[in-house]
Amino acid sequence: MKKEFSLSRDKAMINFTAKYCVTSEALLDSYGFKKVLGTYIKRIKKRDCGIYNYIVNCIDNDDDVLMDCIVTLFKLLVVLDVDSIKKIDARYACLLKDTEKFVELIEGLYNFWRKIERYTIVHNKRIGDGLQNVSFIEANYNFTKLVLDTYRKIEETVLGYNHKVYRQLSAGGNVGLILNDIKGNCPEEYSFLNAVPFVDSILLQTPFISYPKRNKRSGIFKEEFKNPLEGLSINADHWFCFPIKVGELLAYVYFHRDFMTQGVSLSNLFEIAREEEYNGKKPDIIYVYGIRDNNNEMKTVFYKDKSNDIILGYANHNEDIDYFGYMKKMLLTIHNIKMIESGYIPIHGAMVNITMKNGKTANVIIMGDSGAGKSESLEAFRQLSEDYIKDMTIIFDDMGVVKIEKENELRAYGTEIGAFVRLDDLDVGYAYKNIDRSIFMNPDKINARVIIPVASYSEIMRGYPVDIFLYANNYEEGEEIQFFNTPEEAIPVFKAGARMAKGTTTEKGLVTSYFANPFGPVQRKEEMDKLLEKYFNKFYENNVKVGVIRTCLGIDGKEKEGPRKAAVKLFELIKSL
């Protein structure tokens, strides 16, 4: 990003490297402030707001003249009192005549600014007239303080008195990004991506609340057999690359600035790769998210680049991809395909390491597709922890992988350090207890989501033996936990992947998905059939308890009671092992 400021789709990019304001005058004179003011004026003009008519009556209906007058008046209000300003220009006297109306303008502009998603950016290795070689955290703090001080000074001058209550809101950037101009070691076919800067570090002002255009994901990601990037190009100034670790794999995630929310939210879900882990190294995964391809229809596909041993994810620029599920699930689909090709089985579910108060321990996997009750079961475990559990470590809360390792030992690993869960699935108070580190998405809508860090990368990659492997049945009542005696009994149930859809996707009613996992296994059924036979036989050889846990999550009135009763049954089972 070369410009000092850009505003697109209610997302503001503030380039501290190109321009860093340290005084109120510099802030009010900046291109960024004028861009925000101009956008605000256009919006209140379009809505024919009373405040716009008030301004026009005092100045002019020419937007440029109106803007220049307001900017100058704001600058004067920082240094002079109202009576002195009224003598300078009749237009200022007119605007300041009705104090309540002018304060309405100030508050309206300030609230408009705060509703915008605001991203501050520093390029580590670019030279400009802005900010270099200072503490990024301090710079963001000072910028927030400058915005607040300027807003308060202007408003208090107009009012003629100081406020009694000061709320230290995040009025600067919601998110800060430090960028490096390091060229990733991409093959020649992807060389046009080399000019995109890498995200080195992120500063999140949490809670970060965003309002993406969509709140559900639909369908599965299909494979293409021709590189979808062929013949396309990008404007690198509008793009960012996030190097992350998806399980053991290195991924370069390239995202367009219009989908910044989805890009930066990766920081709460996946481990960010350090420079020494990606500089000069070929990635296992490349994901290009939000590329313009002159296609009006949403396109979300993946392509296996055999010659370079890379799997490419592709999502074109379309409002329908403005939902974090399209970012997360594509990465997991590609990860899972890579795991299947390596001879491992990906698990769509949750895994937890539980230590009971009596000292008994167990590593439990609960498998199920979206809405089956895996996350809800973890939530029930957490709620009952005081009565039953001494310690609990979450290994994964959506996707993991089970491997047969040396000496034929089964071990499980996670892919993510965070959880992307429905607010409705959490205890009412839990989200608020974790509000200081959470990213909320559409919290006022159906399928509202929160992204919360839940584990460290070292924990999820430690590798845990599997003691209990359960399929989450959310549509039947009955015994909370039942075990299968043989692989032949178990495999058909796990393969069928039946569940009652509960609104997390566009599916409705009782549905099935192969191995409860439309993110990899569905696309590689033939390979998975062979692996499932091999792994389920190994489960029984290693005395892993394989069965069903009835969460009752899809049964009306049982949404809370079902997972709780199943959790109690599981705890009693572990205590008796």
ChimeraX attribute file (.defattr): number of C-alpha atoms within 10 A of each C-alpha:
attribute: neighborCount
match mode: 1-to-1
recipient: residues
	/A:1	23
	/A:2	14
	/A:3	15
	/A:4	19
	/A:5	22
	/A:6	19
	/A:7	18
	/A:8	11
	/A:9	10
	/A:10	14
	/A:11	18
	/A:12	24
	/A:13	23
	/A:14	24
	/A:15	24
	/A:16	26
	/A:17	24
	/A:18	21
	/A:19	21
	/A:20	20
	/A:21	19
	/A:22	14
	/A:23	14
	/A:24	20
	/A:25	17
	/A:26	14
	/A:27	20
	/A:28	20
	/A:29	16
	/A:30	16
	/A:31	16
	/A:32	21
	/A:33	16
	/A:34	17
	/A:35	16
	/A:36	21
	/A:37	20
	/A:38	16
	/A:39	16
	/A:40	17
	/A:41	21
	/A:42	14
	/A:43	14
	/A:44	16
	/A:45	17
	/A:46	10
	/A:47	10
	/A:48	11
	/A:49	12
	/A:50	12
	/A:51	18
	/A:52	19
	/A:53	15
	/A:54	16
	/A:55	20
	/A:56	15
	/A:57	13
	/A:58	17
	/A:59	20
	/A:60	15
	/A:61	14
	/A:62	9
	/A:63	15
	/A:64	11
	/A:65	11
	/A:66	17
	/A:67	18
	/A:68	14
	/A:69	16
	/A:70	20
	/A:71	17
	/A:72	14
	/A:73	20
	/A:74	20
	/A:75	18
	/A:76	19
	/A:77	20
	/A:78	20
	/A:79	14
	/A:80	13
	/A:81	15
	/A:82	18
	/A:83	11
	/A:84	12
	/A:85	17
	/A:86	17
	/A:87	11
	/A:88	11
	/A:89	12
	/A:90	13
	/A:91	19
	/A:92	20
	/A:93	17
	/A:94	16
	/A:95	20
	/A:96	21
	/A:97	15
	/A:98	12
	/A:99	14
	/A:100	12
	/A:101	17
	/A:102	20
	/A:103	18
	/A:104	14
	/A:105	18
	/A:106	18
	/A:107	14
	/A:108	15
	/A:109	18
	/A:110	18
	/A:111	12
	/A:112	16
	/A:113	19
	/A:114	16
	/A:115	14
	/A:116	18
	/A:117	22
	/A:118	22
	/A:119	23
	/A:120	24
	/A:121	26
	/A:122	26
	/A:123	24
	/A:124	16
	/A:125	13
	/A:126	15
	/A:127	11
	/A:128	13
	/A:129	11
	/A:130	15
	/A:131	22
	/A:132	18
	/A:133	9
	/A:134	8
	/A:135	10
	/A:136	21
	/A:137	12
	/A:138	10
	/A:139	19
	/A:140	21
	/A:141	15
	/A:142	15
	/A:143	22
	/A:144	18
	/A:145	18
	/A:146	19
	/A:147	21
	/A:148	20
	/A:149	15
	/A:150	20
	/A:151	19
	/A:152	17
	/A:153	18
	/A:154	21
	/A:155	24
	/A:156	17
	/A:157	17
	/A:158	22
	/A:159	16
	/A:160	11
	/A:161	9
	/A:162	12
	/A:163	10
	/A:164	5
	/A:165	6
	/A:166	9
	/A:167	6
	/A:168	9
	/A:169	10
	/A:170	18
	/A:171	20
	/A:172	23
	/A:173	24
	/A:174	22
	/A:175	21
	/A:176	26
	/A:177	22
	/A:178	18
	/A:179	23
	/A:180	19
	/A:181	16
	/A:182	18
	/A:183	17
	/A:184	23
	/A:185	15
	/A:186	19
	/A:187	13
	/A:188	10
	/A:189	11
	/A:190	14
	/A:191	12
	/A:192	14
	/A:193	21
	/A:194	18
	/A:195	18
	/A:196	25
	/A:197	25
	/A:198	25
	/A:199	25
	/A:200	20
	/A:201	17
	/A:202	18
	/A:203	18
	/A:204	20
	/A:205	18
	/A:206	16
	/A:207	17
	/A:208	21
	/A:209	18
	/A:210	17
	/A:211	18
	/A:212	17
	/A:213	13
	/A:214	15
	/A:215	21
	/A:216	19
	/A:217	18
	/A:218	12
	/A:219	10
	/A:220	18
	/A:221	23
	/A:222	14
	/A:223	14
	/A:224	14
	/A:225	10
	/A:226	11
	/A:227	15
	/A:228	18
	/A:229	16
	/A:230	9
	/A:231	7
	/A:232	11
	/A:233	13
	/A:234	15
	/A:235	13
	/A:236	17
	/A:237	14
	/A:238	15
	/A:239	24
	/A:240	25
	/A:241	27
	/A:242	24
	/A:243	28
	/A:244	24
	/A:245	24
	/A:246	26
	/A:247	23
	/A:248	14
	/A:249	15
	/A:250	22
	/A:251	28
	/A:252	24
	/A:253	24
	/A:254	24
	/A:255	26
	/A:256	23
	/A:257	23
	/A:258	22
	/A:259	23
	/A:260	20
	/A:261	24
	/A:262	24
	/A:263	21
	/A:264	22
	/A:265	23
	/A:266	21
	/A:267	22
	/A:268	22
	/A:269	22
	/A:270	22
	/A:271	21
	/A:272	22
	/A:273	20
	/A:274	13
	/A:275	15
	/A:276	8
	/A:277	13
	/A:278	20
	/A:279	15
	/A:280	13
	/A:281	14
	/A:282	18
	/A:283	24
	/A:284	20
	/A:285	26
	/A:286	25
	/A:287	22
	/A:288	22
	/A:289	26
	/A:290	23
	/A:291	20
	/A:292	15
	/A:293	17
	/A:294	9
	/A:295	10
	/A:296	10
	/A:297	11
	/A:298	13
	/A:299	19
	/A:300	21
	/A:301	18
	/A:302	25
	/A:303	20
	/A:304	20
	/A:305	14
	/A:306	8
	/A:307	7
	/A:308	14
	/A:309	13
	/A:310	20
	/A:311	22
	/A:312	26
	/A:313	27
	/A:314	25
	/A:315	24
	/A:316	23
	/A:317	24
	/A:318	19
	/A:319	15
	/A:320	18
	/A:321	25
	/A:322	23
	/A:323	21
	/A:324	23
	/A:325	18
	/A:326	20
	/A:327	25
	/A:328	19
	/A:329	19
	/A:330	23
	/A:331	22
	/A:332	22
	/A:333	24
	/A:334	28
	/A:335	27
	/A:336	29
	/A:337	22
	/A:338	21
	/A:339	19
	/A:340	20
	/A:341	12
	/A:342	10
	/A:343	17
	/A:344	21
	/A:345	24
	/A:346	29
	/A:347	28
	/A:348	28
	/A:349	26
	/A:350	24
	/A:351	31
	/A:352	19
	/A:353	18
	/A:354	23
	/A:355	20
	/A:356	19
	/A:357	15
	/A:358	12
	/A:359	11
	/A:360	15
	/A:361	19
	/A:362	21
	/A:363	21
	/A:364	24
	/A:365	27
	/A:366	27
	/A:367	29
	/A:368	28
	/A:369	28
	/A:370	21
	/A:371	21
	/A:372	29
	/A:373	30
	/A:374	30
	/A:375	26
	/A:376	26
	/A:377	25
	/A:378	22
	/A:379	20
	/A:380	23
	/A:381	23
	/A:382	17
	/A:383	16
	/A:384	15
	/A:385	17
	/A:386	11
	/A:387	10
	/A:388	19
	/A:389	19
	/A:390	15
	/A:391	15
	/A:392	18
	/A:393	15
	/A:394	22
	/A:395	32
	/A:396	28
	/A:397	26
	/A:398	26
	/A:399	26
	/A:400	26
	/A:401	22
	/A:402	21
	/A:403	20
	/A:404	17
	/A:405	10
	/A:406	8
	/A:407	6
	/A:408	11
	/A:409	14
	/A:410	20
	/A:411	17
	/A:412	25
	/A:413	24
	/A:414	30
	/A:415	27
	/A:416	30
	/A:417	27
	/A:418	24
	/A:419	22
	/A:420	23
	/A:421	20
	/A:422	20
	/A:423	22
	/A:424	14
	/A:425	20
	/A:426	18
	/A:427	15
	/A:428	10
	/A:429	9
	/A:430	13
	/A:431	18
	/A:432	12
	/A:433	10
	/A:434	14
	/A:435	16
	/A:436	13
	/A:437	18
	/A:438	22
	/A:439	26
	/A:440	25
	/A:441	28
	/A:442	19
	/A:443	17
	/A:444	11
	/A:445	11
	/A:446	14
	/A:447	20
	/A:448	19
	/A:449	23
	/A:450	23
	/A:451	24
	/A:452	23
	/A:453	18
	/A:454	17
	/A:455	19
	/A:456	15
	/A:457	21
	/A:458	11
	/A:459	16
	/A:460	22
	/A:461	17
	/A:462	12
	/A:463	17
	/A:464	22
	/A:465	18
	/A:466	22
	/A:467	20
	/A:468	20
	/A:469	20
	/A:470	24
	/A:471	30
	/A:472	31
	/A:473	28
	/A:474	28
	/A:475	19
	/A:476	15
	/A:477	14
	/A:478	10
	/A:479	11
	/A:480	20
	/A:481	20
	/A:482	15
	/A:483	16
	/A:484	16
	/A:485	12
	/A:486	14
	/A:487	18
	/A:488	12
	/A:489	13
	/A:490	18
	/A:491	18
	/A:492	11
	/A:493	17
	/A:494	22
	/A:495	18
	/A:496	14
	/A:497	22
	/A:498	23
	/A:499	26
	/A:500	23
	/A:501	22
	/A:502	19
	/A:503	14
	/A:504	19
	/A:505	16
	/A:506	11
	/A:507	14
	/A:508	12
	/A:509	12
	/A:510	13
	/A:511	13
	/A:512	17
	/A:513	17
	/A:514	19
	/A:515	29
	/A:516	26
	/A:517	26
	/A:518	21
	/A:519	27
	/A:520	29
	/A:521	25
	/A:522	19
	/A:523	19
	/A:524	15
	/A:525	14
	/A:526	10
	/A:527	14
	/A:528	23
	/A:529	14
	/A:530	11
	/A:531	16
	/A:532	18
	/A:533	13
	/A:534	13
	/A:535	19
	/A:536	18
	/A:537	15
	/A:538	17
	/A:539	21
	/A:540	15
	/A:541	10
	/A:542	15
	/A:543	11
	/A:544	17
	/A:545	17
	/A:546	24
	/A:547	21
	/A:548	21
	/A:549	29
	/A:550	25
	/A:551	32
	/A:552	28
	/A:553	30
	/A:554	22
	/A:555	15
	/A:556	9
	/A:557	10
	/A:558	16
	/A:559	17
	/A:560	19
	/A:561	14
	/A:562	24
	/A:563	28
	/A:564	22
	/A:565	19
	/A:566	21
	/A:567	26
	/A:568	17
	/A:569	15
	/A:570	18
	/A:571	21
	/A:572	13
	/A:573	12
	/A:574	20
	/A:575	16
	/A:576	9
	/A:577	8
